[in-house]
Amino acid sequence: MKHILPVILVLGGHSLLAETVVQPADISATNAGSLYNGYGSSQLAPPNVMSSSFQPFNPALGTLSSFTVRYEIGGELSGGVGTDAEVASANAGFGGTYKIGGSAFFGGGGGGGSEAEAGTELSGTYGMPAYERTFLPGDAGNPASGANAYDPAILTAVTGAAPVPVTFDMTPSNGVNVNYSNVQDLSASLNGKITLTYTYETGAGTEELKVTSIVRNGAQETVSIEWTSSTGKTYAVEAWDGTGDWTTIAPSVTGGSYTEENVPATVPRRFYRVRENE
């Protein structure tokens, strides 16, 4: 039996279609244009910084069996010690509520920082452990599901026609804030990521061909794809830039991985398709 696994990756965007649909969004902020000095408290990022919109589940793919959201939030602090005292310190903190489609389902927060003595550099990190939750359609509005029950509006959002807003709403903490004392040219950064993953079932009797990983390395200008493979089978990897025809970039791959090179960071989008050869 011949199998075709469509994998669509929009670079810097939000669409990956396969038996598992993985949609990542990287989020960042920095004070590079206005380093902190002396004493004070500054907002590094606004309350809505950890927000992105994702494609809803496409029912043409099959039956949605679950969807998973993952939040990763952290950052770095780095600078010098001022001349007013022997010690400098800096810390960052935040708190908020996780939301899908505007409906809240949990809350959390984090922080961290560092101190440094005169003659040394201040360097530290802040953040919170990654938070991940998997939702089952049958748990939506179901009291029998106990702690796994959730607002049915969330399921409506991911199965509707409009883009799905996913956020970590930091209104309670007024965003990410940095407190500092006796610092010199303190730089602060936020590095976050939101990933929304759909897992679905195809028709009965279909053998499984599934993407397990897809990673873009902007610095090395590569895109790496991994998928489940069968012994004795080979796979063709095809690419498409959104116009014209699909191009075969690897006609016969043995095993379940391939890395395309020379994909510049300036490419706005690129689509991939993995096909099992007959």
Summary of the structure (lengths in Angstrom):
residues: 278
radius of gyration: 22.5
end to end distance: 7.6
largest distance: 74.6
contacts: 869
relative contact order: 0.26
helix: 8%
strand: 59%
